[in-house]
Amino acid sequence: MKKLVLVFIGLLSLAFFGNVVLGQDGKGPRMTVAEREFDFKEVKEGAVLEHTFKILNKGDEPLKIISVKPG
């Protein structure tokens, strides 16, 4: 569960800062996340939680996620 949360944080970080790394000239891949956060509200201890974040490519070239390094 903890690894899953860390992967989501890594992907979201990539979405926030990806535009700087992937080029600011408007060309190339451009990753966006439709929903940047999700609140599970009140959760019972031991419950297994799951949520899917949609990662979209708004650029003009294929987006390749080669690796994710959560903070």
C-alpha positions in Angstrom: 0.0 0.0 0.0 2.8 2.4 0.9 4.6 1.7 -2.4 1.4 2.4 -4.3 1.0 5.8 -2.6 4.7 6.6 -3.3 4.2 5.7 -7.0 1.2 8.0 -7.2 3.2 10.8 -5.6 6.1 10.2 -8.1 3.7 10.3 -11.0 2.0 13.5 -9.7 5.4 15.1 -9.2 6.3 14.2 -12.8 3.0 15.9 -13.9 3.7 19.1 -12.0 7.4 19.5 -13.0 7.3 17.5 -16.3 6.6 20.6 -18.4 9.9 22.1 -17.3 11.9 18.9 -18.2 10.0 17.9 -21.3 10.4 21.3 -23.1 8.7 24.6 -22.7 8.5 25.3 -26.5 5.2 23.4 -26.8 6.6 20.6 -28.8 7.1 17.0 -27.7 5.1 15.0 -25.1 3.3 16.8 -22.4 2.0 14.8 -19.4 -1.1 16.0 -17.5 -3.1 14.6 -14.7 -6.8 15.2 -14.8 -7.2 14.8 -11.0 -4.2 15.9 -8.9 -5.4 14.6 -5.5 -8.0 12.2 -4.1 -9.5 12.2 -0.6 -10.5 8.8 0.7 -12.3 10.6 3.6 -12.7 8.4 6.7 -11.1 5.0 6.4 -11.3 2.0 8.8 -8.0 0.7 9.9 -6.7 -2.2 7.8 -8.9 -1.3 4.8 -7.4 -1.8 1.4 -7.8 1.4 -0.7 -7.4 1.9 -4.4 -7.8 4.9 -6.7 -6.8 5.3 -10.4 -5.2 8.6 -11.6 -5.6 9.2 -15.3 -2.3 10.3 -16.9 -2.8 12.0 -20.3 -0.5 13.1 -23.0 -1.5 16.5 -24.3 1.6 16.9 -26.4 2.3 16.1 -30.1 4.7 13.2 -29.6 4.4 9.9 -27.7 4.8 10.1 -23.9 7.1 7.4 -22.5 7.3 6.9 -18.8 10.6 4.9 -18.5 10.9 4.9 -14.7 9.4 6.5 -11.6 11.4 7.5 -8.5 9.1 8.5 -5.7 10.4 11.1 -3.3 
